[in-house]
Amino acid sequence: MDFLSANVFVIALVVFVLIAISRGVRSVPQGEEWTVERFGRYTTSLKPGLRFIIPIVDQIGRKVNMMETVLDIEGQEVITRDNVMVRADAVAFYQVVDAAKASYEVRDLEHALTNLSQTNARTVLGAMDLDEMLSNRDMINSRLLDVIDQASTPWGVKVLRVEIKDLSPPADITEAMAKQMKAEREKRAEVLEAEGLKQAAILKAEGVRESQIREAEGRREAAFLDAEARERAAEAEAKATEMVSKAIAEGDVQAINYFVAQKYTEALRDVAAAPNAKTVMIPLEASGLIGSIAGIAELAKTVGKQD
């Protein structure tokens, strides 16, 4: 009996030791932290990996998820500053940075964060007009992030992002906004069309003006060249007259023939240029004209020798 009792005691002792060892060894998974309580009071937090605690005396209090977590903020009705009812849906991303605070500073952390987010969303959105609300989502997200993160810091939580998922005004307001947007787009289209027509008219007027300027410059250039040609012709005529007058003064008969031939030639030209002239009759005195021309040539040679 004594031997049997001893064996039972040894077996019981071994079982107790094994149970105590198993209760003292803990394997904490990655992404979690476990709090340790000694006689119901928090003492430390166990990091991921193989950890040891004192059996019976210590026990695991809370298993806290330390990974980033998505918090779906339930949609709610919000009254804007201009008295429009808007339904707002949001989502928040948070991460526990202190397992002890998240376990013992607040009861039901996720529920507390949800209510905190809804309350601050009503406060922020209610201080804005509808148009301001719909066009400044980034500003709303930033303000909500600052407020919620500051309020949840004592709970050992870091709020990383807050995003407004949807802002839904009433159907009649949405329809009125759609009509307003359509009217604004039509107005912009009409303004752009008017600007296009204005630019086209300006360009056309500038083109006409440039054409007129160049045409006037062309006429002026042509008039200048014509005047220059007439001036040169007059100078040549004056020089020829001077030469002939000098020759007449010196008693040269050929100079007199020059004037006669000139007038004779002009008369024949006028007769030939008449619109009713069908046939031009050259008089018998044409030989005299030819002689006059020969005299002119002789006169020109004489003057040339004198020069």
Disulfide bonds with the S-S distance in Angstrom:
none
